[in-house]
Amino acid sequence: MTTLPLPLGTERLRLRLFTPDDLDDLYAYQRLPEVARHLFRPPLTRDQCAQSLDRRAAAPAWTEDGEALVLAVCPKDEDRVVGETVLKLESARARQVEIGWIFHPAHGGRGYATEAARATAGLAFGALGAHRLFARLDVLNTASARVCERLGLRREAHLVENDLDGERWASEYVYATLAREWAAREGGSGPDPLTNGLDLPSVP
Ligand SMILES: CC(C)(COP(=O)(O)OP(=O)(O)OC[C@H]1O[C@@H](n2cnc3c(N)ncnc32)[C@H](O)[C@@H]1OP(=O)(O)O)[C@@H](O)C(=O)NCCC(=O)NCCS
């Protein structure tokens, strides 16, 4: 993998790899039922958080389908973790990357998730060479849908009862954007290597 430009800095936040010292902060939000509510799984135990930290400590090679890069999000001048963003390489061949975010509710409603997700999307389209970035979310997860919309992702699909959340059939939205659309809106990520910057349709 190209050397990642980590940590990422934004106006108010710093995004870095997790370390074993982050266990208390990670467990503080992953243990909450309201955080897990739309993730189609139970809250995590402390042991599960500790195991996940082992996997999160290093950046993946970014060559195999299913590899994930999870970033700890900290307020700029503190080392405490208030949430996380994740990029998952859905298809290495087609450069399809899934993005996700989870934040402690105590730090919600300040735009942190949107700010961190924007920086993470920039990393996906920049150093990680994504062609298309997408998010999948429970249709009931209105806060997450608003994050997608603030980022300019397009709602591309409404999957109906495609998953089971305990006893409830769950439906999902898929939101997405392409590298050239992101570059036109946000700038900086450069041309899609496959098209070499040529023949770019105008973004609606
Ligand atoms: C999804 C999740 C990250 C969204 O959190 P959030 O706090 O709504 O999102 P942000 O941090 O971007 O904050 C945005 C809100 O802060 C407000 N805000 C306040 N001050 C702000 C500022 N200075 N700058 C930007 N926004 C600000 C915005 O108006 C917005 O409010 P609105 O959505 O009511 O319009 C959070 O609900 C969560 O972690 N949920 C559990 C895990 C989960 O479901 N993850 C997604 C799986 S797909």
The ligand as a Tripos MOL2 file, in Angstrom:
@<TRIPOS>MOLECULE
LIG
   48    50     1     0     0
SMALL
NO_CHARGES

@<TRIPOS>ATOM
      1 C1        -24.4330    8.3090   12.3640 C.3       1 LIG1
      2 C2        -23.8400    9.2580   13.3740 C.3       1 LIG1
      3 C3        -22.3250    9.2550   13.2660 C.3       1 LIG1
      4 C4        -24.3620   10.6650   13.0620 C.3       1 LIG1
      5 O1        -23.9970   11.5490   14.0870 O.3       1 LIG1
      6 P1        -24.4130   13.0930   14.0210 P.3       1 LIG1
      7 O2        -24.0080   13.7050   15.2980 O.co2     1 LIG1
      8 O3        -25.8370   13.2190   13.6000 O.co2     1 LIG1
      9 O4        -23.5400   13.6510   12.8050 O.3       1 LIG1
     10 P2        -22.4760   14.8190   12.8280 P.3       1 LIG1
     11 O5        -21.4350   14.5670   13.8650 O.co2     1 LIG1
     12 O6        -22.0030   14.9920   11.4430 O.co2     1 LIG1
     13 O7        -23.2970   16.0680   13.3080 O.3       1 LIG1
     14 C5        -24.2540   16.6440   12.4380 C.3       1 LIG1
     15 C6        -25.2050   17.4970   13.2280 C.3       1 LIG1
     16 O8        -24.4860   18.4380   13.9930 O.3       1 LIG1
     17 C7        -25.0330   19.7370   13.7480 C.3       1 LIG1
     18 N1        -23.9730   20.7080   14.0530 N.ar      1 LIG1
     19 C8        -23.9150   21.4380   15.1930 C.ar      1 LIG1
     20 N2        -22.8010   22.1790   15.2020 N.ar      1 LIG1
     21 C9        -22.1460   21.9400   14.0400 C.ar      1 LIG1
     22 C10       -20.9320   22.4490   13.4780 C.ar      1 LIG1
     23 N3        -20.1610   23.3260   14.1220 N.pl3     1 LIG1
     24 N4        -20.5650   21.9860   12.2560 N.ar      1 LIG1
     25 C11       -21.3060   21.0790   11.6000 C.ar      1 LIG1
     26 N5        -22.4790   20.5900   12.0960 N.ar      1 LIG1
     27 C12       -22.8920   20.9990   13.3070 C.ar      1 LIG1
     28 C13       -25.5370   19.6440   12.3420 C.3       1 LIG1
     29 O9        -26.5040   20.6220   12.0480 O.3       1 LIG1
     30 C14       -26.1270   18.2590   12.3210 C.3       1 LIG1
     31 O10       -27.3970   18.2270   12.9070 O.3       1 LIG1
     32 P3        -28.6570   17.5960   12.0970 P.3       1 LIG1
     33 O11       -28.2420   16.2640   11.5340 O.co2     1 LIG1
     34 O12       -29.6950   17.4820   13.1500 O.co2     1 LIG1
     35 O13       -28.9530   18.5550   11.0180 O.co2     1 LIG1
     36 C15       -24.2290    8.8580   14.8120 C.3       1 LIG1
     37 O14       -25.6260    8.9210   14.9270 O.3       1 LIG1
     38 C16       -23.7730    7.4710   15.2060 C.2       1 LIG1
     39 O15       -22.6100    7.2440   15.5300 O.2       1 LIG1
     40 N6        -24.7040    6.4950   15.2110 N.am      1 LIG1
     41 C17       -24.4120    5.1350   15.6500 C.3       1 LIG1
     42 C18       -23.5660    4.3640   14.6750 C.3       1 LIG1
     43 C19       -24.1730    4.3300   13.2920 C.2       1 LIG1
     44 O16       -25.3620    4.1470   13.1350 O.2       1 LIG1
     45 N7        -23.2980    4.4970   12.2960 N.am      1 LIG1
     46 C20       -23.7020    4.5050   10.9130 C.3       1 LIG1
     47 C21       -23.8470    3.1560   10.3510 C.3       1 LIG1
     48 S1        -24.3160    3.2550    8.6320 S.3       1 LIG1
@<TRIPOS>BOND
     1     1     2 1
     2     2     3 1
     3     2     4 1
     4     2    36 1
     5     4     5 1
     6     5     6 1
     7     6     7 2
     8     6     8 1
     9     6     9 1
    10     9    10 1
    11    10    11 2
    12    10    12 1
    13    10    13 1
    14    13    14 1
    15    14    15 1
    16    15    16 1
    17    15    30 1
    18    16    17 1
    19    17    18 1
    20    17    28 1
    21    18    19 ar
    22    18    27 ar
    23    19    20 ar
    24    20    21 ar
    25    21    22 ar
    26    21    27 ar
    27    22    23 1
    28    22    24 ar
    29    24    25 ar
    30    25    26 ar
    31    26    27 ar
    32    28    29 1
    33    28    30 1
    34    30    31 1
    35    31    32 1
    36    32    33 2
    37    32    34 1
    38    32    35 1
    39    36    37 1
    40    36    38 1
    41    38    39 2
    42    38    40 1
    43    40    41 1
    44    41    42 1
    45    42    43 1
    46    43    44 2
    47    43    45 1
    48    45    46 1
    49    46    47 1
    50    47    48 1
@<TRIPOS>SUBSTRUCTURE
     1 LIG1         1 GROUP 0 **** ****
